[in-house]
Amino acid sequence: MAEALKVGIADYKVGKAPDKIISYGLGSCIGITLYDPVIKIGGLVHIMLPDSTQARANENPAKFADTGIPLLLDKVISMGAVKTRLIAKLAGGSQMFQFAGTSDIMAIGKRNAELARKTLQNCAIKIAGEDLGGTYGRTVEIDLETGLYKIRTINKGEKTI
């Protein structure tokens, strides 16, 4: 029987078909999935911040792009996924609030997206789809039977990547 695994902020879950993994309320956060389409194993990490080395409290690796992606990668491989078959999909990274000035320090969504892409590239994981940026929140769900990543938004509709 299919299970709906819920991922909180700075959290991750892994599973196998027919499970689905869902995360609610992505703003500047990013929901990153890794999926092996052959054995239908995958996972989702809900990262909040880009870089663990820039944070004082960095004890939760799922909180950061640079540590959450490798954590998720290790977990899906330990379940039997093959690294060379893995595909990644990303959603989130919005700029939810406007700030005066030109500094990128408060552009958390943009910085999350940049470091998530760089970390996936460094891990040699192909990005198969993304829905990043904007000024709106998202709820995401990966179906581990199909690998489809559903993104729901208020006033922007729903799409699948």
N, C-alpha and C positions, 0 to 999 in steps of 0.2 A: 504494500500500500504506500502511496506517495506521501511524503512528509513535507510540510512547509517549514523550512528552517529560517528563523528570523535573525538578522544581523543588526546589532545595535551600533551606535557610534563608537568608533575605535575598537571594532570587534570584527570577527571573521567566522565563517562556517565553511565546511567542506561536506560534500555528499556525493551520491551517485544516483543515476536514474532509477526510479521515476521522480526523485525528490525535486523540489523547487527551493531556491534560496532567495529571500526577499529582504530589502533594506528600505526603510522609510525615511523621508525628510532629508534628502541630500541637498544641501545648499552649496556652500563652498567646498564641502567634503566631496570625495569621489568614491564611487562604488566600482571596484576593479574586479573583473572576473577572470579566472583562468579555467580553461575547459579542454578536455581531451575528447574529441568527437568519436574516437574509435571505441573506447571503453565507457564513455559517458560518465566520466568523473569530473567534478569541477568544484570551484569554490568562489567565494566573494569576500573581499575585505573592504570595509568602510573606513577609509583613511580621513583624518581631520586636517593634518598638517603635512607639509612637504618633507622636512628635514629634521631627523631626530638629534643631530649634532647641534642644532640651534636652540634646543629646548632644555630647560633645567630639569623638568620632570619627564624623563623619557623611558620610564620603566615598562610601558606598554608598547610593544613593537607594532601592534595593529593600528596604532594611532597615526603612524607616519608612513609616507610613501616609500622612503628609502629602506625601511625595515619591515613594513607590512607586506610588501610584494614578495620579498624573499621568504618570509614566514609562510605565506599562502603557497608559494611554489614548493617549499619543503613538504607541506602538509598534503598537497594533491599528489605529489610524487610518492610519498609514503603510502598512499592509498592505491597506488598502481599506475597512475598516469605517467606517460612518457613525455619527457621535456620537449623533445623535438616535434611532438604533435600538438602541443599546447597552443591555444590561441587566447588572446586577451581582448576584452571589451571594456570600455570605460564610459562612465556617465557621471555628470555632476560638474563641479568646478565653477559654479556661478559666482558672480559678483553681486552679492545680496544687498550690499549697502554702498552708498557713495561717500567717499571721503575727499575732503579738500586737499589740494597739493598734488604733486606729481610722483611721489614715492610709490614704488611697487610693494613696499612692506605690508600694506593692508590688502593687497590684491591676492588674498590667500587662494582663491579658486584657480587663478591663472598660475600661481606658483605650484600648487598641487598638481595641476595638469602637466606642467613642464617637467617636474621631477618624476611623476609617475611614468611618463613616456621615456625619460632617460633611464630610469631604473629597469623598465621592461626591456629596453634596448640592451642595456648592460647584462641582463639575464638571458639575452638571445631569445626573447619571446615576441612572436609576431602579433601586432595589433590588428585585429580583424574588423573592428568598428569602434566608433566613439560618438558620444553626444555630450559635448563639453561647452562650458561658457554660458553666456546669457545672464539674465537677472531673475531667474525663477528656480524654485525647488523641484526636485524630482523624487519619485519612488521607483525603485528598480527591482526587477525579478528575473533570475535566470532559470530556465527550464532545463534541467539536466538530461532530459530525454532527447531534446532537440538542439540544445545549445543556444536557443533564441533568448535574447536579452531584451525584455520589455521595459520601456521607460514611460512612466505616466507623469503628467504635469497638470497643474491647474491652469486653465485657460490656454494651454498650448497643445492639448490633446495627448495622444499616445502614439508611440512609435516602437518599432522592433528593429534591433540591429543584430 
